[in-house]
Amino acid sequence: MINYEQIKQDYQFTQEDIKNILKMRDSLLKYEEEFLDEFYRFIFHMPDTKKYLTKEKLKKHREKLRQWYRDLLSGRYDKKYFQNLYRIGEKHVEIGLPTHYVNASFNFIRRFFIKKINQEYGFSEEGNKLIESISKLLDINLDVLTSAYREEELNRYKSISLVEKSLIKLSQKFADILDFTLVIALIIVSFFVIGLFVYDIYELVFQKVPLEHGIIKVLGSLLILWAVSELMTEEIKHLKGGGFALGAFIGLALAAMIRKILIASLSVSKIPELLSYSVIVLALGIVYWLISRKR
């Protein structure tokens, strides 16, 4: 059960704030259509919005958003108001909408209101008070909406057994060990790649290989060194909470194959080998392109 009075107290949302919102209510309601149009332009810039908001659902969603906009400025923030907010949050959980979309949307909404308040009341002390009041209310809205996500996660966690919880914790620790092992392995590989790069320069400088051949080998080794550096950077980001850098692994494989192609291209006898490498590079390139499109 939502303790809406406690929520308002926690955010220091007082009767003075309600008076401020009622004071600017008429001024902001005239921007209702502009708000709706700009809101949809904003959210459809995010890559997966169409997955959650299809054309068939758009009209109904627009009317629901219109009602939320009006309720926000109504000055009535009772039990019914908070229950409606929570139901909206439950609906977001039901369709699998990431909290990132909710947070980003509220960032846009806050900026919209600040812009319109400044437009209507100027950069004044009065305008600052109105912005403070609407900001409190938007923070309360976001808090209630995302509470549905927190409750869903808590319910899922409560529903699993003690053995499953222990297994999850053990798996998380093991995954951390694997990540650190991967970083250590990359550090070791980096030294070998540096050694390869230095050796190729040595062969080039002391003319152990033909000049053209030596330059190609040095460039190929440099390409692999760059790819390993990128992979190391992405893996460090992963350790800090980022996503898994599959694209960086594909990039490293591409760099290694390009080096082989560069070297093989110097010999006419290696044309069949060159063709096979080209097919592999094409396949890796397609995979890399598909991964990049999903970002």
Residue pairs with C-beta under 8 A, 6 or more apart in sequence:
2 79
2 82
2 83
2 86
2 144
2 147
4 77
4 78
4 79
4 81
4 82
7 82
7 140
7 143
7 144
8 77
8 140
11 136
11 139
11 140
11 143
12 136
13 77
13 133
13 136
13 137
13 140
16 133
17 132
17 133
17 136
17 137
18 75
18 77
18 133
20 129
20 130
20 132
20 133
20 134
21 73
21 75
21 130
21 133
21 134
21 137
22 73
22 75
23 130
24 73
24 117
24 120
24 121
24 130
24 134
25 73
25 74
25 75
27 116
27 120
27 121
28 73
28 113
28 116
28 117
28 120
29 70
29 73
31 116
32 66
32 69
32 70
35 69
35 112
36 62
36 65
36 66
36 69
38 108
38 112
39 65
39 105
39 108
39 109
39 112
40 58
40 62
42 105
42 108
43 49
43 53
43 101
43 104
43 105
43 108
44 50
46 101
46 104
49 101
52 95
52 96
52 97
52 101
53 61
64 88
68 88
71 81
71 84
72 137
72 138
72 141
74 81
77 137
77 140
82 144
85 141
85 144
85 145
86 144
86 145
86 147
86 148
88 145
89 144
89 145
89 146
89 147
89 148
89 149
90 148
92 102
92 145
92 148
92 149
93 148
93 149
93 152
99 146
99 149
102 142
102 145
102 146
103 142
103 146
106 138
106 141
106 142
109 138
110 135
110 138
113 131
113 134
113 138
114 131
117 127
117 130
117 131
117 134
118 127
118 131
120 127
121 127
121 130
157 165
160 168
179 235
179 238
179 239
180 239
182 235
183 232
183 235
183 236
183 239
186 228
186 231
186 232
186 235
187 232
189 228
190 225
190 228
190 229
190 232
193 221
193 224
193 225
193 228
194 225
196 221
196 224
197 218
197 221
197 222
197 225
200 214
200 217
200 218
200 220
200 221
201 218
202 208
203 209
203 214
203 217
204 211
204 214
204 215
204 217
204 218
207 214
208 214
209 217
212 266
213 263
213 266
216 262
216 263
216 265
216 266
217 259
217 262
217 263
219 262
220 258
220 259
220 260
220 262
220 263
221 259
223 255
223 258
223 259
224 252
224 255
224 256
224 259
226 255
227 248
227 251
227 252
227 254
227 255
227 256
228 252
230 248
230 251
230 252
231 245
231 248
231 249
231 251
231 252
233 248
234 242
234 245
234 247
234 248
235 245
235 248
237 245
238 244
238 245
246 291
247 288
247 291
247 292
247 295
250 284
250 287
250 288
250 291
251 288
253 284
254 281
254 284
254 285
254 288
257 277
257 280
257 281
257 284
258 281
260 277
261 274
261 277
261 278
261 281
264 270
264 273
264 274
264 277
265 274
